[in-house]
């Protein structure tokens, strides 16, 4: 499926979705890099990565989005 980014950004703006970047404070704990920046896997179900974010939507509470990706995919 082709998505035109200008159209996507226009829809996001019309929906009232805002972005926000957080910066960790100097006392924030450092998470160890257990993958050693090696984002490859030779078979399914060996290595997973993930991330969490929240979406601020006008007139609504924050929506939280968590993703998990199998690095073999």
PQR file with spaces between the fields and no chain letter, atoms N, CA, C, O and H, PARSE charges and radii, in Angstrom:
ATOM       1  N    UNK     1       0.843   -1.164    0.000 -0.4000 1.5000
ATOM       2  CA   UNK     1       0.000    0.000    0.000 -0.0000 2.0000
ATOM       3  C    UNK     1       0.897    1.239    0.000  0.5500 1.7000
ATOM       4  O    UNK     1       1.824    1.343    0.804 -0.5500 1.4000
ATOM       5  N    UNK     2       0.621    2.155   -0.887 -0.4000 1.5000
ATOM       6  CA   UNK     2       1.383    3.398   -0.953 -0.0000 2.0000
ATOM       7  C    UNK     2       0.724    4.454   -0.081  0.5500 1.7000
ATOM       8  O    UNK     2      -0.496    4.619   -0.084 -0.5500 1.4000
ATOM       9  H    UNK     2      -0.131    2.070   -1.541  0.4000 1.0000
ATOM      10  N    UNK     3       1.545    5.150    0.650 -0.4000 1.5000
ATOM      11  CA   UNK     3       1.057    6.231    1.505 -0.0000 2.0000
ATOM      12  C    UNK     3       1.832    7.487    1.142  0.5500 1.7000
ATOM      13  O    UNK     3       3.062    7.482    1.122 -0.5500 1.4000
ATOM      14  H    UNK     3       2.536    5.016    0.653  0.4000 1.0000
ATOM      15  N    UNK     4       1.125    8.537    0.862 -0.4000 1.5000
ATOM      16  CA   UNK     4       1.765    9.805    0.589 -0.0000 2.0000
ATOM      17  C    UNK     4       1.913   10.543    1.913  0.5500 1.7000
ATOM      18  O    UNK     4       0.923   10.838    2.583 -0.5500 1.4000
ATOM      19  H    UNK     4       0.126    8.542    0.878  0.4000 1.0000
ATOM      20  N    UNK     5       3.141   10.835    2.279 -0.4000 1.5000
ATOM      21  CA   UNK     5       3.418   11.403    3.590 -0.0000 2.0000
ATOM      22  C    UNK     5       2.725   12.745    3.809  0.5500 1.7000
ATOM      23  O    UNK     5       2.289   13.035    4.923 -0.5500 1.4000
ATOM      24  H    UNK     5       3.945   10.596    1.734  0.4000 1.0000
ATOM      25  N    UNK     6       2.620   13.557    2.779 -0.4000 1.5000
ATOM      26  CA   UNK     6       1.941   14.847    2.945 -0.0000 2.0000
ATOM      27  C    UNK     6       0.484   14.624    3.351  0.5500 1.7000
ATOM      28  O    UNK     6      -0.036   15.324    4.219 -0.5500 1.4000
ATOM      29  H    UNK     6       2.974   13.321    1.875  0.4000 1.0000
ATOM      30  N    UNK     7      -0.170   13.650    2.722 -0.4000 1.5000
ATOM      31  CA   UNK     7      -1.563   13.345    3.067 -0.0000 2.0000
ATOM      32  C    UNK     7      -1.648   12.780    4.480  0.5500 1.7000
ATOM      33  O    UNK     7      -2.560   13.118    5.235 -0.5500 1.4000
ATOM      34  H    UNK     7       0.252   13.081    2.016  0.4000 1.0000
ATOM      35  N    UNK     8      -0.702   11.924    4.835 -0.4000 1.5000
ATOM      36  CA   UNK     8      -0.685   11.347    6.177 -0.0000 2.0000
ATOM      37  C    UNK     8      -0.506   12.441    7.235  0.5500 1.7000
ATOM      38  O    UNK     8      -1.229   12.462    8.231 -0.5500 1.4000
ATOM      39  H    UNK     8       0.039   11.649    4.222  0.4000 1.0000
ATOM      40  N    UNK     9       0.439   13.334    7.026 -0.4000 1.5000
ATOM      41  CA   UNK     9       0.666   14.414    7.985 -0.0000 2.0000
ATOM      42  C    UNK     9      -0.544   15.340    8.078  0.5500 1.7000
ATOM      43  O    UNK     9      -0.858   15.841    9.157 -0.5500 1.4000
ATOM      44  H    UNK     9       1.026   13.317    6.217  0.4000 1.0000
ATOM      45  N    UNK    10      -1.223   15.570    6.957 -0.4000 1.5000
ATOM      46  CA   UNK    10      -2.429   16.400    6.985 -0.0000 2.0000
ATOM      47  C    UNK    10      -3.509   15.735    7.832  0.5500 1.7000
ATOM      48  O    UNK    10      -4.185   16.410    8.608 -0.5500 1.4000
ATOM      49  H    UNK    10      -0.967   15.163    6.080  0.4000 1.0000
ATOM      50  N    UNK    11      -3.681   14.419    7.692 -0.4000 1.5000
ATOM      51  CA   UNK    11      -4.667   13.698    8.502 -0.0000 2.0000
ATOM      52  C    UNK    11      -4.302   13.733    9.978  0.5500 1.7000
ATOM      53  O    UNK    11      -5.168   13.899   10.836 -0.5500 1.4000
ATOM      54  H    UNK    11      -3.132   13.871    7.060  0.4000 1.0000
ATOM      55  N    UNK    12      -3.024   13.577   10.267 -0.4000 1.5000
ATOM      56  CA   UNK    12      -2.571   13.631   11.661 -0.0000 2.0000
ATOM      57  C    UNK    12      -2.858   15.012   12.240  0.5500 1.7000
ATOM      58  O    UNK    12      -3.358   15.119   13.360 -0.5500 1.4000
ATOM      59  H    UNK    12      -2.319   13.442    9.570  0.4000 1.0000
ATOM      60  N    UNK    13      -2.552   16.054   11.502 -0.4000 1.5000
ATOM      61  CA   UNK    13      -2.784   17.419   11.970 -0.0000 2.0000
ATOM      62  C    UNK    13      -4.280   17.676   12.175  0.5500 1.7000
ATOM      63  O    UNK    13      -4.670   18.283   13.173 -0.5500 1.4000
ATOM      64  H    UNK    13      -2.146   15.967   10.592  0.4000 1.0000
ATOM      65  N    UNK    14      -5.117   17.221   11.243 -0.4000 1.5000
ATOM      66  CA   UNK    14      -6.561   17.406   11.377 -0.0000 2.0000
ATOM      67  C    UNK    14      -7.126   16.641   12.567  0.5500 1.7000
ATOM      68  O    UNK    14      -8.113   17.065   13.168 -0.5500 1.4000
ATOM      69  H    UNK    14      -4.800   16.728   10.432  0.4000 1.0000
ATOM      70  N    UNK    15      -6.505   15.516   12.911 -0.4000 1.5000
ATOM      71  CA   UNK    15      -6.965   14.712   14.046 -0.0000 2.0000
ATOM      72  C    UNK    15      -6.560   15.323   15.378  0.5500 1.7000
ATOM      73  O    UNK    15      -7.031   14.894   16.431 -0.5500 1.4000
ATOM      74  H    UNK    15      -5.703   15.171   12.424  0.4000 1.0000
ATOM      75  N    UNK    16      -5.692   16.320   15.334 -0.4000 1.5000
ATOM      76  CA   UNK    16      -5.259   16.962   16.573 -0.0000 2.0000
ATOM      77  C    UNK    16      -4.159   16.203   17.288  0.5500 1.7000
ATOM      78  O    UNK    16      -3.925   16.439   18.473 -0.5500 1.4000
ATOM      79  H    UNK    16      -5.309   16.668   14.479  0.4000 1.0000
ATOM      80  N    UNK    17      -3.477   15.296   16.600 -0.4000 1.5000
ATOM      81  CA   UNK    17      -2.385   14.536   17.216 -0.0000 2.0000
ATOM      82  C    UNK    17      -1.147   15.425   17.249  0.5500 1.7000
ATOM      83  O    UNK    17      -0.760   16.003   16.233 -0.5500 1.4000
ATOM      84  H    UNK    17      -3.667   15.104   15.637  0.4000 1.0000
ATOM      85  N    UNK    18      -0.525   15.530   18.428 -0.4000 1.5000
ATOM      86  CA   UNK    18       0.685   16.340   18.593 -0.0000 2.0000
ATOM      87  C    UNK    18       1.859   15.425   18.907  0.5500 1.7000
ATOM      88  O    UNK    18       1.677   14.297   19.364 -0.5500 1.4000
ATOM      89  H    UNK    18      -0.839   15.061   19.254  0.4000 1.0000
ATOM      90  N    UNK    19       3.053   15.919   18.659 -0.4000 1.5000
ATOM      91  CA   UNK    19       4.234   15.137   19.020 -0.0000 2.0000
ATOM      92  C    UNK    19       4.963   15.817   20.175  0.5500 1.7000
ATOM      93  O    UNK    19       4.849   17.024   20.387 -0.5500 1.4000
ATOM      94  H    UNK    19       3.201   16.836   18.287  0.4000 1.0000
ATOM      95  N    UNK    20       5.702   15.015   20.901 -0.4000 1.5000
ATOM      96  CA   UNK    20       6.459   15.516   22.042 -0.0000 2.0000
ATOM      97  C    UNK    20       7.688   14.629   22.203  0.5500 1.7000
ATOM      98  O    UNK    20       7.579   13.404   22.158 -0.5500 1.4000
ATOM      99  H    UNK    20       5.794   14.034   20.729  0.4000 1.0000
ATOM     100  N    UNK    21       8.829   15.226   22.386 -0.4000 1.5000
ATOM     101  CA   UNK    21      10.056   14.470   22.602 -0.0000 2.0000
ATOM     102  C    UNK    21      10.471   14.627   24.054  0.5500 1.7000
ATOM     103  O    UNK    21      10.507   15.739   24.583 -0.5500 1.4000
ATOM     104  H    UNK    21       8.917   16.221   22.423  0.4000 1.0000
ATOM     105  N    UNK    22      10.784   13.510   24.696 -0.4000 1.5000
ATOM     106  CA   UNK    22      11.245   13.575   26.080 -0.0000 2.0000
ATOM     107  C    UNK    22      12.757   13.405   26.111  0.5500 1.7000
ATOM     108  O    UNK    22      13.328   12.658   25.316 -0.5500 1.4000
ATOM     109  H    UNK    22      10.755   12.607   24.266  0.4000 1.0000
ATOM     110  N    UNK    23      13.385   14.097   27.026 -0.4000 1.5000
ATOM     111  CA   UNK    23      14.833   14.022   27.194 -0.0000 2.0000
ATOM     112  C    UNK    23      15.100   13.541   28.615  0.5500 1.7000
ATOM     113  O    UNK    23      14.646   14.165   29.574 -0.5500 1.4000
ATOM     114  H    UNK    23      12.921   14.704   27.671  0.4000 1.0000
ATOM     115  N    UNK    24      15.838   12.428   28.765 -0.4000 1.5000
ATOM     116  CA   UNK    24      16.098   11.931   30.119 -0.0000 2.0000
ATOM     117  C    UNK    24      16.965   12.901   30.912  0.5500 1.7000
ATOM     118  O    UNK    24      17.841   13.569   30.363 -0.5500 1.4000
ATOM     119  H    UNK    24      16.207   11.921   27.986  0.4000 1.0000
ATOM     120  N    UNK    25      16.705   12.963   32.197 -0.4000 1.5000
ATOM     121  CA   UNK    25      17.493   13.809   33.081 -0.0000 2.0000
ATOM     122  C    UNK    25      18.857   13.197   33.343  0.5500 1.7000
ATOM     123  O    UNK    25      19.077   12.028   33.029 -0.5500 1.4000
ATOM     124  H    UNK    25      15.994   12.421   32.643  0.4000 1.0000
ATOM     125  N    UNK    26      19.779   13.966   33.915 -0.4000 1.5000
ATOM     126  CA   UNK    26      21.134   13.467   34.154 -0.0000 2.0000
ATOM     127  C    UNK    26      21.176   12.299   35.137  0.5500 1.7000
ATOM     128  O    UNK    26      22.122   11.512   35.109 -0.5500 1.4000
ATOM     129  H    UNK    26      19.600   14.917   34.170  0.4000 1.0000
ATOM     130  N    UNK    27      20.179   12.169   35.999 -0.4000 1.5000
ATOM     131  CA   UNK    27      20.169   11.079   36.980 -0.0000 2.0000
ATOM     132  C    UNK    27      19.463    9.829   36.454  0.5500 1.7000
ATOM     133  O    UNK    27      19.349    8.840   37.178 -0.5500 1.4000
ATOM     134  H    UNK    27      19.410   12.808   36.022  0.4000 1.0000
ATOM     135  N    UNK    28      18.987    9.855   35.211 -0.4000 1.5000
ATOM     136  CA   UNK    28      18.258    8.708   34.658 -0.0000 2.0000
ATOM     137  C    UNK    28      19.174    7.491   34.535  0.5500 1.7000
ATOM     138  O    UNK    28      20.346    7.614   34.179 -0.5500 1.4000
ATOM     139  H    UNK    28      19.079   10.658   34.623  0.4000 1.0000
ATOM     140  N    UNK    29      18.626    6.330   34.832 -0.4000 1.5000
ATOM     141  CA   UNK    29      19.402    5.086   34.748 -0.0000 2.0000
ATOM     142  C    UNK    29      19.675    4.736   33.289  0.5500 1.7000
ATOM     143  O    UNK    29      18.799    4.880   32.437 -0.5500 1.4000
ATOM     144  H    UNK    29      17.674    6.230   35.121  0.4000 1.0000
ATOM     145  N    UNK    30      20.879    4.282   33.006 -0.4000 1.5000
ATOM     146  CA   UNK    30      21.240    3.840   31.660 -0.0000 2.0000
ATOM     147  C    UNK    30      20.867    2.373   31.513  0.5500 1.7000
ATOM     148  O    UNK    30      21.174    1.558   32.384 -0.5500 1.4000
ATOM     149  H    UNK    30      21.592    4.165   33.698  0.4000 1.0000
ATOM     150  N    UNK    31      20.208    2.039   30.418 -0.4000 1.5000
ATOM     151  CA   UNK    31      19.813    0.662   30.147 -0.0000 2.0000
ATOM     152  C    UNK    31      20.950   -0.007   29.372  0.5500 1.7000
ATOM     153  O    UNK    31      21.425    0.552   28.383 -0.5500 1.4000
ATOM     154  H    UNK    31      19.959    2.700   29.711  0.4000 1.0000
ATOM     155  N    UNK    32      21.398   -1.196   29.801 -0.4000 1.5000
ATOM     156  CA   UNK    32      22.501   -1.855   29.087 -0.0000 2.0000
ATOM     157  C    UNK    32      22.088   -2.289   27.680  0.5500 1.7000
ATOM     158  O    UNK    32      20.937   -2.660   27.447 -0.5500 1.4000
ATOM     159  H    UNK    32      21.012   -1.651   30.604  0.4000 1.0000
ATOM     160  N    UNK    33      23.033   -2.237   26.754 -0.4000 1.5000
ATOM     161  CA   UNK    33      22.815   -2.635   25.359 -0.0000 2.0000
ATOM     162  C    UNK    33      23.109   -4.128   25.233  0.5500 1.7000
ATOM     163  O    UNK    33      24.208   -4.515   24.834 -0.5500 1.4000
ATOM     164  H    UNK    33      23.968   -1.936   26.943  0.4000 1.0000
ATOM     165  N    UNK    34      22.130   -4.965   25.573 -0.4000 1.5000
ATOM     166  CA   UNK    34      22.382   -6.414   25.594 -0.0000 2.0000
ATOM     167  C    UNK    34      22.481   -7.016   24.198  0.5500 1.7000
ATOM     168  O    UNK    34      22.973   -8.136   24.055 -0.5500 1.4000
ATOM     169  H    UNK    34      21.238   -4.650   25.898  0.4000 1.0000
ATOM     170  N    UNK    35      22.026   -6.303   23.159 -0.4000 1.5000
ATOM     171  CA   UNK    35      22.164   -6.795   21.789 -0.0000 2.0000
ATOM     172  C    UNK    35      23.478   -6.354   21.154  0.5500 1.7000
ATOM     173  O    UNK    35      23.844   -6.851   20.089 -0.5500 1.4000
ATOM     174  H    UNK    35      21.627   -5.393   23.276  0.4000 1.0000
ATOM     175  N    UNK    36      24.182   -5.443   21.781 -0.4000 1.5000
ATOM     176  CA   UNK    36      25.434   -4.958   21.205 -0.0000 2.0000
ATOM     177  C    UNK    36      25.237   -4.306   19.847  0.5500 1.7000
ATOM     178  O    UNK    36      26.110   -4.398   18.985 -0.5500 1.4000
ATOM     179  H    UNK    36      23.885   -5.039   22.646  0.4000 1.0000
ATOM     180  N    UNK    37      24.097   -3.646   19.645 -0.4000 1.5000
ATOM     181  CA   UNK    37      23.745   -2.977   18.382 -0.0000 2.0000
ATOM     182  C    UNK    37      23.639   -3.954   17.219  0.5500 1.7000
ATOM     183  O    UNK    37      23.674   -3.526   16.065 -0.5500 1.4000
ATOM     184  H    UNK    37      23.387   -3.571   20.346  0.4000 1.0000
ATOM     185  N    UNK    38      23.512   -5.252   17.484 -0.4000 1.5000
ATOM     186  CA   UNK    38      23.353   -6.262   16.430 -0.0000 2.0000
ATOM     187  C    UNK    38      21.864   -6.582   16.300  0.5500 1.7000
ATOM     188  O    UNK    38      21.326   -7.377   17.071 -0.5500 1.4000
ATOM     189  H    UNK    38      23.483   -5.599   18.421  0.4000 1.0000
ATOM     190  N    UNK    39      21.208   -5.968   15.333 -0.4000 1.5000
ATOM     191  CA   UNK    39      19.767   -6.116   15.168 -0.0000 2.0000
ATOM     192  C    UNK    39      19.425   -7.154   14.104  0.5500 1.7000
ATOM     193  O    UNK    39      18.544   -6.934   13.273 -0.5500 1.4000
ATOM     194  H    UNK    39      21.645   -5.322   14.707  0.4000 1.0000
ATOM     195  N    UNK    40      20.119   -8.276   14.134 -0.4000 1.5000
ATOM     196  CA   UNK    40      19.841   -9.364   13.196 -0.0000 2.0000
ATOM     197  C    UNK    40      19.506  -10.625   13.980  0.5500 1.7000
ATOM     198  O    UNK    40      19.887  -10.780   15.140 -0.5500 1.4000
ATOM     199  H    UNK    40      20.835   -8.455   14.809  0.4000 1.0000
ATOM     200  N    UNK    41      18.784  -11.518   13.316 -0.4000 1.5000
ATOM     201  CA   UNK    41      18.465  -12.820   13.898 -0.0000 2.0000
ATOM     202  C    UNK    41      18.462  -13.831   12.765  0.5500 1.7000
ATOM     203  O    UNK    41      17.977  -13.533   11.673 -0.5500 1.4000
ATOM     204  H    UNK    41      18.474  -11.392   12.374  0.4000 1.0000
ATOM     205  N    UNK    42      18.993  -15.020   13.005 -0.4000 1.5000
ATOM     206  CA   UNK    42      19.077  -16.033   11.954 -0.0000 2.0000
ATOM     207  C    UNK    42      17.843  -16.921   11.890  0.5500 1.7000
ATOM     208  O    UNK    42      17.712  -17.727   10.969 -0.5500 1.4000
ATOM     209  H    UNK    42      19.387  -15.262   13.892  0.4000 1.0000
ATOM     210  N    UNK    43      16.940  -16.788   12.850 -0.4000 1.5000
ATOM     211  CA   UNK    43      15.709  -17.580   12.868 -0.0000 2.0000
ATOM     212  C    UNK    43      14.648  -16.805   13.645  0.5500 1.7000
ATOM     213  O    UNK    43      14.974  -15.907   14.421 -0.5500 1.4000
ATOM     214  H    UNK    43      17.047  -16.134   13.598  0.4000 1.0000
ATOM     215  N    UNK    44      13.384  -17.153   13.435 -0.4000 1.5000
ATOM     216  CA   UNK    44      12.318  -16.478   14.182 -0.0000 2.0000
ATOM     217  C    UNK    44      12.398  -16.758   15.684  0.5500 1.7000
ATOM     218  O    UNK    44      12.971  -17.761   16.109 -0.5500 1.4000
ATOM     219  H    UNK    44      13.120  -17.883   12.804  0.4000 1.0000
ATOM     220  N    UNK    45      11.826  -15.872   16.465 -0.4000 1.5000
ATOM     221  CA   UNK    45      11.689  -16.021   17.920 -0.0000 2.0000
ATOM     222  C    UNK    45      13.015  -16.082   18.680  0.5500 1.7000
ATOM     223  O    UNK    45      13.083  -16.692   19.747 -0.5500 1.4000
ATOM     224  H    UNK    45      11.361  -15.057   16.119  0.4000 1.0000
ATOM     225  N    UNK    46      14.061  -15.460   18.148 -0.4000 1.5000
ATOM     226  CA   UNK    46      15.343  -15.409   18.851 -0.0000 2.0000
ATOM     227  C    UNK    46      15.554  -14.065   19.541  0.5500 1.7000
ATOM     228  O    UNK    46      16.000  -14.007   20.686 -0.5500 1.4000
ATOM     229  H    UNK    46      14.006  -14.964   17.281  0.4000 1.0000
ATOM     230  N    UNK    47      15.227  -12.984   18.830 -0.4000 1.5000
ATOM     231  CA   UNK    47      15.462  -11.644   19.356 -0.0000 2.0000
ATOM     232  C    UNK    47      14.260  -10.760   19.062  0.5500 1.7000
ATOM     233  O    UNK    47      13.746  -10.714   17.944 -0.5500 1.4000
ATOM     234  H    UNK    47      14.864  -13.031   17.899  0.4000 1.0000
ATOM     235  N    UNK    48      13.838  -10.068   20.096 -0.4000 1.5000
ATOM     236  CA   UNK    48      12.731   -9.128   19.966 -0.0000 2.0000
ATOM     237  C    UNK    48      13.186   -7.752   20.442  0.5500 1.7000
ATOM     238  O    UNK    48      14.020   -7.637   21.339 -0.5500 1.4000
ATOM     239  H    UNK    48      14.256  -10.106   21.003  0.4000 1.0000
ATOM     240  N    UNK    49      12.635   -6.730   19.840 -0.4000 1.5000
ATOM     241  CA   UNK    49      12.847   -5.366   20.305 -0.0000 2.0000
ATOM     242  C    UNK    49      11.482   -4.708   20.443  0.5500 1.7000
ATOM     243  O    UNK    49      10.497   -5.165   19.864 -0.5500 1.4000
ATOM     244  H    UNK    49      11.957   -6.823   19.111  0.4000 1.0000
ATOM     245  N    UNK    50      11.437   -3.643   21.206 -0.4000 1.5000
ATOM     246  CA   UNK    50      10.161   -2.973   21.394 -0.0000 2.0000
ATOM     247  C    UNK    50      10.347   -1.523   21.763  0.5500 1.7000
ATOM     248  O    UNK    50      11.455   -1.061   22.036 -0.5500 1.4000
ATOM     249  H    UNK    50      12.238   -3.271   21.676  0.4000 1.0000
ATOM     250  N    UNK    51       9.249   -0.828   21.765 -0.4000 1.5000
ATOM     251  CA   UNK    51       9.256    0.576   22.134 -0.0000 2.0000
ATOM     252  C    UNK    51       7.864    0.942   22.613  0.5500 1.7000
ATOM     253  O    UNK    51       6.879    0.290   22.267 -0.5500 1.4000
ATOM     254  H    UNK    51       8.349   -1.203   21.543  0.4000 1.0000
ATOM     255  N    UNK    52       7.798    1.981   23.404 -0.4000 1.5000
ATOM     256  CA   UNK    52       6.516    2.511   23.865 -0.0000 2.0000
ATOM     257  C    UNK    52       6.480    4.001   23.576  0.5500 1.7000
ATOM     258  O    UNK    52       7.497    4.690   23.660 -0.5500 1.4000
ATOM     259  H    UNK    52       8.599    2.510   23.686  0.4000 1.0000
ATOM     260  N    UNK    53       5.319    4.479   23.242 -0.4000 1.5000
ATOM     261  CA   UNK    53       5.125    5.901   23.029 -0.0000 2.0000
ATOM     262  C    UNK    53       3.702    6.253   23.429  0.5500 1.7000
ATOM     263  O    UNK    53       2.871    5.371   23.646 -0.5500 1.4000
ATOM     264  H    UNK    53       4.493    3.920   23.174  0.4000 1.0000
ATOM     265  N    UNK    54       3.435    7.513   23.521 -0.4000 1.5000
ATOM     266  CA   UNK    54       2.060    7.924   23.766 -0.0000 2.0000
ATOM     267  C    UNK    54       1.675    8.990   22.757  0.5500 1.7000
ATOM     268  O    UNK    54       2.506    9.783   22.314 -0.5500 1.4000
ATOM     269  H    UNK    54       4.110    8.229   23.344  0.4000 1.0000
ATOM     270  N    UNK    55       0.405    8.992   22.406 -0.4000 1.5000
ATOM     271  CA   UNK    55      -0.125    9.928   21.433 -0.0000 2.0000
ATOM     272  C    UNK    55      -1.065   10.881   22.153  0.5500 1.7000
ATOM     273  O    UNK    55      -1.988   10.456   22.848 -0.5500 1.4000
ATOM     274  H    UNK    55      -0.270    8.348   22.766  0.4000 1.0000
ATOM     275  N    UNK    56      -0.823   12.165   21.980 -0.4000 1.5000
ATOM     276  CA   UNK    56      -1.695   13.177   22.570 -0.0000 2.0000
ATOM     277  C    UNK    56      -2.730   13.581   21.533  0.5500 1.7000
ATOM     278  O    UNK    56      -2.392   14.170   20.506 -0.5500 1.4000
ATOM     279  H    UNK    56      -0.074   12.510   21.415  0.4000 1.0000
ATOM     280  N    UNK    57      -3.988   13.264   21.802 -0.4000 1.5000
ATOM     281  CA   UNK    57      -5.066   13.543   20.866 -0.0000 2.0000
ATOM     282  C    UNK    57      -6.012   14.555   21.511  0.5500 1.7000
ATOM     283  O    UNK    57      -6.454   14.378   22.646 -0.5500 1.4000
ATOM     284  H    UNK    57      -4.263   12.786   22.636  0.4000 1.0000
ATOM     285  N    UNK    58      -6.308   15.599   20.775 -0.4000 1.5000
ATOM     286  CA   UNK    58      -7.139   16.686   21.286 -0.0000 2.0000
ATOM     287  C    UNK    58      -8.472   16.144   21.809  0.5500 1.7000
ATOM     288  O    UNK    58      -9.154   15.386   21.119 -0.5500 1.4000
ATOM     289  H    UNK    58      -5.950   15.743   19.853  0.4000 1.0000
ATOM     290  N    UNK    59      -8.834   16.535   23.028 -0.4000 1.5000
ATOM     291  CA   UNK    59     -10.103   16.131   23.606 -0.0000 2.0000
ATOM     292  C    UNK    59     -10.120   14.721   24.156  0.5500 1.7000
ATOM     293  O    UNK    59     -11.193   14.194   24.451 -0.5500 1.4000
ATOM     294  H    UNK    59      -8.280   17.151   23.589  0.4000 1.0000
ATOM     295  N    UNK    60      -8.959   14.093   24.305 -0.4000 1.5000
ATOM     296  CA   UNK    60      -8.895   12.712   24.772 -0.0000 2.0000
ATOM     297  C    UNK    60      -7.736   12.560   25.745  0.5500 1.7000
ATOM     298  O    UNK    60      -6.824   13.386   25.783 -0.5500 1.4000
ATOM     299  H    UNK    60      -8.088   14.522   24.066  0.4000 1.0000
ATOM     300  N    UNK    61      -7.786   11.508   26.519 -0.4000 1.5000
ATOM     301  CA   UNK    61      -6.638   11.157   27.353 -0.0000 2.0000
ATOM     302  C    UNK    61      -5.530   10.638   26.438  0.5500 1.7000
ATOM     303  O    UNK    61      -5.809   10.259   25.300 -0.5500 1.4000
ATOM     304  H    UNK    61      -8.527   10.837   26.488  0.4000 1.0000
ATOM     305  N    UNK    62      -4.277   10.612   26.908 -0.4000 1.5000
ATOM     306  CA   UNK    62      -3.194   10.071   26.072 -0.0000 2.0000
ATOM     307  C    UNK    62      -3.459    8.611   25.700  0.5500 1.7000
ATOM     308  O    UNK    62      -3.947    7.826   26.513 -0.5500 1.4000
ATOM     309  H    UNK    62      -4.050   10.919   27.832  0.4000 1.0000
ATOM     310  N    UNK    63      -3.134    8.273   24.477 -0.4000 1.5000
ATOM     311  CA   UNK    63      -3.214    6.893   24.003 -0.0000 2.0000
ATOM     312  C    UNK    63      -1.803    6.339   24.052  0.5500 1.7000
ATOM     313  O    UNK    63      -0.866    6.984   23.580 -0.5500 1.4000
ATOM     314  H    UNK    63      -2.737    8.911   23.816  0.4000 1.0000
ATOM     315  N    UNK    64      -1.640    5.157   24.614 -0.4000 1.5000
ATOM     316  CA   UNK    64      -0.326    4.535   24.724 -0.0000 2.0000
ATOM     317  C    UNK    64      -0.199    3.450   23.663  0.5500 1.7000
ATOM     318  O    UNK    64      -1.121    2.660   23.456 -0.5500 1.4000
ATOM     319  H    UNK    64      -2.401    4.633   24.997  0.4000 1.0000
ATOM     320  N    UNK    65       0.943    3.419   22.995 -0.4000 1.5000
ATOM     321  CA   UNK    65       1.194    2.448   21.938 -0.0000 2.0000
ATOM     322  C    UNK    65       2.475    1.700   22.268  0.5500 1.7000
ATOM     323  O    UNK    65       3.527    2.312   22.454 -0.5500 1.4000
ATOM     324  H    UNK    65       1.691    4.061   23.163  0.4000 1.0000
ATOM     325  N    UNK    66       2.388    0.381   22.339 -0.4000 1.5000
ATOM     326  CA   UNK    66       3.560   -0.460   22.580 -0.0000 2.0000
ATOM     327  C    UNK    66       3.758   -1.346   21.356  0.5500 1.7000
ATOM     328  O    UNK    66       2.808   -1.946   20.853 -0.5500 1.4000
ATOM     329  H    UNK    66       1.534   -0.116   22.188  0.4000 1.0000
ATOM     330  N    UNK    67       4.996   -1.421   20.882 -0.4000 1.5000
ATOM     331  CA   UNK    67       5.302   -2.265   19.731 -0.0000 2.0000
ATOM     332  C    UNK    67       6.330   -3.307   20.132  0.5500 1.7000
ATOM     333  O    UNK    67       7.218   -3.045   20.942 -0.5500 1.4000
ATOM     334  H    UNK    67       5.768   -0.933   21.290  0.4000 1.0000
ATOM     335  N    UNK    68       6.198   -4.486   19.557 -0.4000 1.5000
ATOM     336  CA   UNK    68       7.171   -5.561   19.735 -0.0000 2.0000
ATOM     337  C    UNK    68       7.450   -6.119   18.347  0.5500 1.7000
ATOM     338  O    UNK    68       6.521   -6.461   17.614 -0.5500 1.4000
ATOM     339  H    UNK    68       5.476   -4.699   18.899  0.4000 1.0000
ATOM     340  N    UNK    69       8.723   -6.211   17.984 -0.4000 1.5000
ATOM     341  CA   UNK    69       9.107   -6.664   16.650 -0.0000 2.0000
ATOM     342  C    UNK    69      10.103   -7.804   16.769  0.5500 1.7000
ATOM     343  O    UNK    69      11.091   -7.706   17.496 -0.5500 1.4000
ATOM     344  H    UNK    69       9.477   -5.933   18.579  0.4000 1.0000
ATOM     345  N    UNK    70       9.835   -8.885   16.049 -0.4000 1.5000
ATOM     346  CA   UNK    70      10.772   -9.996   15.934 -0.0000 2.0000
ATOM     347  C    UNK    70      11.849   -9.563   14.936  0.5500 1.7000
ATOM     348  O    UNK    70      11.520   -9.236   13.796 -0.5500 1.4000
ATOM     349  H    UNK    70       9.032   -8.964   15.459  0.4000 1.0000
ATOM     350  N    UNK    71      13.110   -9.551   15.328 -0.4000 1.5000
ATOM     351  CA   UNK    71      14.180   -9.057   14.455 -0.0000 2.0000
ATOM     352  C    UNK    71      14.416   -9.937   13.237  0.5500 1.7000
ATOM     353  O    UNK    71      15.127   -9.532   12.317 -0.5500 1.4000
ATOM     354  H    UNK    71      13.378   -9.816   16.255  0.4000 1.0000
ATOM     355  N    UNK    72      13.842  -11.118   13.212 -0.4000 1.5000
ATOM     356  CA   UNK    72      13.972  -11.967   12.025 -0.0000 2.0000
ATOM     357  C    UNK    72      13.079  -11.456   10.897  0.5500 1.7000
ATOM     358  O    UNK    72      13.374  -11.681    9.723 -0.5500 1.4000
ATOM     359  H    UNK    72      13.264  -11.447   13.960  0.4000 1.0000
ATOM     360  N    UNK    73      12.016  -10.788   11.235 -0.4000 1.5000
ATOM     361  CA   UNK    73      11.028  -10.344   10.237 -0.0000 2.0000
ATOM     362  C    UNK    73      11.611   -9.333    9.273  0.5500 1.7000
ATOM     363  O    UNK    73      10.913   -8.861    8.375 -0.5500 1.4000
ATOM     364  H    UNK    73      11.776  -10.605   12.188  0.4000 1.0000
